[in-house]
Every structure is written in C-alpha cells, then in structure tokens.
Amino acid sequence: MIAIGSDHAGYRLKEEIKKYLDEAGIAYRDVGTDSEQSTDYPIYGAAVGRAVASGECEKGIAICGTGVGISMAANKIKGVRAACCSDYFSAKYTRLHNDANVLCFGERVVGVGLAIELVKVFLETEYEGGRHQRRVDLIAKLEEE
C-alpha cells in the first residue's frame, strides 16, 4: 500500500495521482488534505512519513507547492528517506541508490504527466543494495544524533 498526502497547494495533483493509482490497481491510503483550503504541509508530510515508517505503507508520495517543505517534514520521521524529485533520473536513482521510501514533488513545479511518470518509476524501481547499503546505513545512523 502507498501513503499519499498533500497540503492545499498539492491537492489537485494528489487527486490526479490517485486516479492513476486507481487505474493501475495500486492500493493507497490518502492521509489528507481533502480540499484546496489553506493548511500546513508539515501535517501531511509527517502523516505520510509515519504511515511508511510504521510499516503500514510500503512507500509514500507527498505533494506541496514545490515538494521541498513537505519533504523536509517527512524526513523528520525516523526511518523515512524522502526525496524531492522533479525529473525522471532523480526519481529512479533515489530508489536504486538511496532506497528512498517517500517521493515528493510540487504541483507548482511538475505537471500531471510528469508527476505520473515520476510515480511510475519510483514505485517500479527496486533498491540496488550492495555498495549503496553502507551509505543508507550511514543515513540511518544520523537519526540517532
């Protein structure tokens, strides 16, 4: 299952991504928001992060205006490796090399078509492990500081 959440600035794009997930038969849990009424992105970045960190959801998608703020919030949750991506290469390689578990992007930065491509590659790409595991472990150690 995929956790998906957004603030008001990412709401419309979140709804488009949900349509894609429905069409692709990918189960998801929408953690909010439920409108374009102004709200605070940390609430929804943390909600996506908590759903992933708890194991309730395998991966997450978090959307705000730029993707930056919501990624910062998600990354405050222990066990979350959220990556703000606005291009295909970054979305693919953050899975391959960094074992990212939350994809973030901004509705004001990427259009619907690109966002769906980012979601596809993020969800379909497996972590490579191997030489990259040492670095992922070092990231996890930082959470203990």
Backbone torsions as a table, in degrees:
resi	resn	phi	psi	omega
1	MET	NA	146.4	-179.8
2	ILE	-109.5	132.5	171.5
3	ALA	-87.5	137.2	177.0
4	ILE	-136.3	135.9	-180.0
5	GLY	-154.9	158.8	178.7
6	SER	-156.3	162.4	167.0
7	ASP	-91.1	-169.3	-178.5
8	HIS	-63.0	-33.8	-176.3
9	ALA	-74.9	-14.3	177.6
10	GLY	-113.2	3.8	-173.1
11	TYR	-59.1	-48.6	-176.9
12	ARG	-62.9	-40.5	179.0
13	LEU	-68.6	-37.9	176.0
14	LYS	-57.8	-43.0	-179.7
15	GLU	-64.4	-36.4	176.7
16	GLU	-67.9	-40.3	178.0
17	ILE	-64.5	-38.7	177.4
18	LYS	-61.9	-37.9	176.6
19	LYS	-61.1	-44.9	177.7
20	TYR	-60.6	-46.9	-179.6
21	LEU	-59.7	-40.9	176.6
22	ASP	-60.4	-48.6	-179.3
23	GLU	-62.3	-35.4	-178.6
24	ALA	-83.9	-5.1	-179.7
25	GLY	71.0	29.5	-179.8
26	ILE	-98.2	119.8	-179.2
27	ALA	-70.5	141.9	179.3
28	TYR	-146.0	161.6	173.1
29	ARG	-123.2	117.7	178.5
30	ASP	-84.7	116.1	-178.7
31	VAL	-97.6	10.3	176.1
32	GLY	106.2	174.4	-2.6
33	THR	-77.5	173.5	-176.4
34	ASP	-116.8	19.4	178.2
35	SER	-166.4	178.6	176.0
36	GLU	-92.3	9.8	176.9
37	GLN	-69.0	135.4	-175.8
38	SER	-51.7	132.8	179.3
39	THR	-150.4	-176.9	-172.7
40	ASP	-109.3	120.3	-176.9
41	TYR	-58.9	-31.5	-179.8
42	PRO	-59.7	-31.1	179.8
43	ILE	-59.9	-44.2	-173.2
44	TYR	-85.4	-31.0	172.9
45	GLY	-63.7	-43.4	178.0
46	ALA	-66.2	-39.4	-179.8
47	ALA	-63.5	-43.0	175.9
48	VAL	-63.2	-47.3	179.6
49	GLY	-58.0	-44.9	179.9
50	ARG	-63.9	-39.4	179.2
51	ALA	-63.7	-36.3	178.7
52	VAL	-76.5	-48.4	-177.2
53	ALA	-62.0	-32.4	-179.6
54	SER	-76.1	-14.8	-176.7
55	GLY	90.4	-5.3	178.0
56	GLU	-60.6	-37.7	178.9
57	CYS	-124.3	144.0	-178.2
58	GLU	-73.5	-41.8	-179.5
59	LYS	-142.1	171.9	179.7
60	GLY	-139.5	159.2	175.5
61	ILE	-131.6	127.0	-178.5
62	ALA	-131.5	133.1	-172.2
63	ILE	-132.3	132.6	170.7
64	CYS	-136.1	-156.7	-179.3
65	GLY	-66.6	-46.4	-179.5
66	THR	-110.3	-21.4	-173.7
67	GLY	92.5	-15.9	-174.6
68	VAL	-74.8	-53.9	-177.0
69	GLY	-60.3	-43.6	-177.6
70	ILE	-69.2	-30.3	175.8
71	SER	-69.9	-37.8	176.6
72	MET	-60.3	-44.2	-179.8
73	ALA	-65.0	-46.5	-179.5
74	ALA	-60.6	-38.9	-177.9
75	ASN	-69.9	-10.0	175.9
76	LYS	-77.4	-12.8	-179.8
77	ILE	-87.4	124.3	-178.3
78	LYS	-57.1	129.6	178.9
79	GLY	96.5	-7.6	-179.9
80	VAL	-93.1	134.9	171.7
81	ARG	-123.9	85.3	-178.0
82	ALA	-90.1	136.8	-179.7
83	ALA	-125.9	126.6	175.4
84	CYS	-87.4	114.9	-175.2
85	CYS	-127.9	139.7	174.8
86	SER	-130.3	14.6	175.7
87	ASP	-143.3	156.0	-175.5
88	TYR	-60.5	-47.5	-176.6
89	PHE	-57.4	-47.3	-179.4
90	SER	-63.8	-41.8	-179.9
91	ALA	-64.3	-36.3	178.8
92	LYS	-72.7	-49.2	-173.4
93	TYR	-76.4	-20.5	174.7
94	THR	-70.4	-25.5	171.7
95	ARG	-79.3	-49.8	-177.1
96	LEU	-58.4	-48.1	-170.5
97	HIS	-103.1	-29.2	-174.5
98	ASN	-108.8	-6.1	-176.8
99	ASP	52.0	39.9	177.3
100	ALA	-57.6	141.9	-179.9
101	ASN	-118.5	-2.1	174.2
102	VAL	-135.5	126.3	176.1
103	LEU	-98.6	129.7	178.2
104	CYS	-123.5	144.4	172.2
105	PHE	-157.7	170.9	-175.4
106	GLY	-113.1	135.7	177.1
107	GLU	-63.6	-28.5	179.7
108	ARG	-84.3	-2.1	-176.4
109	VAL	-112.9	-42.9	-177.6
110	VAL	-118.5	145.7	175.7
111	GLY	-84.4	175.4	-176.9
112	VAL	-60.5	-47.0	-177.4
113	GLY	-59.8	-47.2	179.0
114	LEU	-66.0	-41.3	179.9
115	ALA	-58.5	-42.6	179.0
116	ILE	-64.9	-40.0	176.5
117	GLU	-63.2	-40.1	178.0
118	LEU	-63.5	-43.8	178.4
119	VAL	-62.0	-46.5	-179.6
120	LYS	-56.5	-53.3	-175.9
121	VAL	-66.4	-36.9	179.3
122	PHE	-63.6	-44.6	-177.3
123	LEU	-75.1	-29.0	-176.1
124	GLU	-88.2	-19.3	-174.8
125	THR	-86.7	128.3	178.2
126	GLU	-90.5	149.4	175.2
127	TYR	-66.2	133.8	-177.0
128	GLU	-77.9	-29.4	-179.1
129	GLY	66.4	-139.7	177.7
130	GLY	57.4	-126.7	-175.8
131	ARG	-61.8	-19.0	-178.3
132	HIS	-81.4	-20.6	-175.5
133	GLN	-61.3	-38.1	179.4
134	ARG	-56.9	-40.7	-177.9
135	ARG	-72.4	-39.4	176.3
136	VAL	-63.2	-39.1	176.8
137	ASP	-63.3	-38.4	177.7
138	LEU	-64.4	-38.3	175.5
139	ILE	-60.8	-45.0	-179.3
140	ALA	-62.1	-37.0	178.1
141	LYS	-63.1	-32.1	178.7
142	LEU	-61.5	-28.5	-180.0
143	GLU	-66.9	-18.0	-179.0
144	GLU	-85.7	-8.4	-179.1
145	GLU	-80.2	NA	NA
